[in-house]
Amino acid sequence: MTESAKPAPRWGMVVDLDRCTGCQACTTACQIENNVAPSSAETADKGRSIRWMDQLPYMEGEYPNVKMRLLPRPCMHCDHPPCIKVCPVGATTKGADGIVAQIYSRCIGCRYCTTACPYTVRYFNWYEPTWPDDLAQTLNPDVFVRPRGIVEKCTLCHHRLQNAKDKAAAERRDLAPGEYSPACADICPTQAIAFGDLDDPHGEVFSQSRSPRVFRLLEDLGTEPKVFYLREGE
Amino acid sequence: MSPKNRSKSLRPSTKTPKSTSDSVKLGRRDLFWMVPTAAAVPALLSSCSRPDPLPPHWASGPKLPSKAGKETWVSSVCGGCPGGCGLRARIVEGRIVGVAGNPLHPINRGALCPLGVSAPHVVYHPDRIRGPLVRRGGELKAATWDEALAEVSGRMKDLRSRNLAHTVALVDGNRGLAREVAAAFLAAFGSPNHIHGRPWNDSVPGEALKTLQGVTLPAAYDLENARYIMAFGSGWLEGSSSPVATARAYALARRGRKTDRAHVVHFEARLSVSAAHADEWVPLMPGTEGVLALGLMHMILREGLEDRDFIDRWGNGFEFLRAIVLRDYHPDAVSERTGVPTATIIRLARQFASKRPAVALGDEHNGPGAQTVEARMAIHALNALVGSVNAPGGVLSPPQVPTDPLPTTETDDTGKKGLAMAPVGGGRSDGVTELLAWQEGGGSYPVNLLLAYGSDPMGVLGGGERVRTALRRVPFLVSFSSFLDDTAKQADVVLPDHTYLEKWQDDPSFTTRGFPVLGIRQPILKPRFDTRHSAEVLAELARGVGGPTAAALPWKDFKEVLQTSVKGVHRSARGSLFDVVEAEPWVETMERSGWRASNLGSFDEFWAGLVARGGWWDPIYDFGERTRALRTPSGRFEFGPLAKAVEKAFPGAGTGTERGAPSAPSGFPLRLHLYPLLAAFGDSSAPLPWVQDVLGREMELQWGLWVELAPPDARTLGVTTGAKVQVESAEGTVEARAKVYEGARPGVASMPLGPGGAAGEVCKRAMLQQASALAAISRTRNAMDGAVWGDTWVRIRKA
């Protein structure tokens, strides 16, 4: 691999809310890609459904001047992630490529990180993951199932990066732009989710993340999220 | 179909999940038994780029498989809804472990909706019917195919011998060749009753479109090129017949052009997902969409903003309509009925007429909905008024995919007698609503045998008690469903079909720009259970009946029929196999310069390409070919039928001159508004838990039925969000949770809806059935196709 010659990419995402229709294909694609066990009425009632990519509704105003904004919300993969600071066992790390990862084998399930994360992207496995009957046949062999008692979160489909890197290495070349993208970005009907290296000046996310429409969630906390949003309108 | 003990826990094993047929239960130390490659271990354990050494106490874990199974990707077409999206299934060790959108498919270009992503779950669903079922002693019992087929064909033969062939009806949820097979079957057998069995206008045009334009195929809405989109009624982003295509067109209209971001206005009783994405949401009283359209029309006409060129050249009966609209639909009167302020009506009418191309969307676009055919006509007439018929950014009439039709069938005297009988619903293929009216006493003869072919008529009709009672009057009910849906539960014989990823099928459709598309559905894997292709089953039934019916369907393998049929496409030498996006402008340029090249090759090459790439399309829309879009006897757009409807009365909203808002019947103070949820509105009828988890996420009340109430109404009732309430209509009562919603119009109770699904033991989706059971199904002819529920009023009390 010749990767060492270049700085590691800074993987980031830009969500264009003017394209998004709120269909939640990203949520479902993520759950299925990452072997998230199906939720149930009881689980959902208790707010324990696991959605690495969730859709957050924001309501403003009073009838009839009401606005609803639907925000697809993955892990922000912050440059300064609060979750890392609170983990007592070092189960949460940030790699050179900026991806905030969860090391399942280290996690002791204390849930400090779920509390520390201002974006509530971290999910505790309250239950043993179960798939009714033959549905277990559809499990993605690239991602394993997390057991009860540990915390999990969006990995930016890290297994896809690993596979893409392996392929590039086998073919003795660099990872090409667009070769790796997470399931949510791939599936989006409106191409509202752009993904790539935030530092690559030729890439789509580079210019989009500098758009005048751009904002980030809870920017004043200084977490430096790597997920950008483009607001609706002209 | 015993659902018991399905969720057996699984001992940690050293095997890969291919052999795990039950639930997965893992301990921490079993974490890596699922990992397919040793190389991927560091990545998977840490999900970060720096490999983390395995902790020593993990090293004793089970031995990993040495390498991943062989991985292949196969193209097919999603069958979750009529959208017709192309997908590619990922197959590892004989299992479908995921799907992605087919990037070459022009309808979805690599994207999918939540239903599409869930396609593998349909195949491996625990609630699937595993073989033919026959009702014995009141219960559905497993039977062999020979027994089940003999049971059905015997009865059909008997009816035919008694000159009652016409009393066999077939409700059809298929399109393309499978539909043609059914038509040929009925034509030879001798029954005129081929009933459209889907809530969408995906294979037949809506009645409004048929009346005004005389077309025989559904319309495409060129949203991508529209500059102004005005939507009436329910959610066009959630409930359209091709949600991914609609979403893609929406995104292109918003951000696909350098300038000119499309402006979207949405009229609906509640702030739906579609309304939330509009630039302006205007709440209105449900059921008054048609009146509002006429009010807008009044302003456009009064100010002379209509497209005179289009109306003079292609309109018919316009002056008649104009006189009535100007007389009766003054914005003040319309405002009183609809609840939309007069100033808003005036402003939006001016905008709609001046920012062209503008397009008006009603249930004629969405498919399922409560709008009457008159309301749909009024909305569609707005498109003609601004010249958005057969014009870029407007309503297009896609050409038919040039497949070869099946050979014409011969029948005998018995068959001819049957065909001469009056069909159910008087010849209007208005879908299952007509069947219900027929069954409830409107018919001149009883239906003795009903074939639910790729359709769940009870579910489409809402699955309520009234529907069950009416269809129970059919002495013999046959379902072809893969799941125990509403109809299958009542059926006398179930002849289960493969799921859509297990069979060959054509999927003719079109893009939003009106380009004809032929998707090819191919089996991703061998049928998992003892199921059979429904078209092949019809052929077998035909052989059982014998005579001309058997002669009409002489083949055994549907794939052969499919191959023969697509020869027509090859012969047409038009269009191309699915190709990358960049190829599209090339084809158009070549077409414009009058040089058309066929890249289709020999038929064998063409077939191989079809199967590998997923299908064929023709990215040309000829706007000059007016005869395709205007097929009325006059060859013009007929304003007359709308004028006549408006003149006498306006169904669903009183007469035009009547004042005041639609009033509530005594005792039922709230108007019920049923609306679609995107992913719920599929017709695979499999209840999918992952899909259930995202339904109504914006309401934050998933996994159960809810009823939305405006804060003042909730205060009057003394209920808060989450409170259990009983919603009662003249048709029935259901229990739901209250949701106090700021985006709800006071005086309206809104509930989510979908066609009835199989409420299996494992994954219940009862909420949708319950909501639709409340609706008063329209007893009039006004409601047609998808419009199976009408004007319903409810009262709510605390449970």
Interface residues (C-beta under 8 A of the other chain):
Chain A: A8 D16 D18 R19 T21 G22 C23 Q24 A25 T27 T28 A29 Q31 I32 E33 A37 P38 S39 S40 A41 A44 D45 S49 R51 D54 Q55 P57 M59 G61 E62 Y63 P64 V66 K67 M68 R69 L70 T93 K94 G95 A96 D97 I99 A101 Q102 I103 Y104 S105 R106 E128 P129 T130 W131 P132 D133 D134 L135 A136 Q137 T138 L139 N140 P141 D142 V143 F144 V145 R146 P147 G149 I150 T155 H158 H159 L161 Q162 N163 D166 D186 I187 C188 P189 T190 Q191 A192 E232 E234
Chain B: R6 S7 S9 T16 P17 K18 T20 S21 D22 S23 V24 K25 L26 G27 R28 D30 L31 F32 W33 M34 V35 P36 A39 A40 A43 L44 L45 S46 S47 C48 S49 R50 D52 L54 P55 W58 A68 G69 V92 R95 I96 V97 G98 A100 G101 N108 G110 A111 L112 C113 P114 G116 V117 S118 P120 H121 Y124 H125 P126 L237 E238 P243 V244 A247 R248 Y250 A251 R254 R255 R261 L271 V273 A275 A276 H277 W281 V282 P283 R528 L678 A679 P689 W690 V691 Q692 D693 V694 R697 E698 M699 E700 Q702 W703 G704 A710 P711 E742 G743 A744 R745 P746 V762 C763
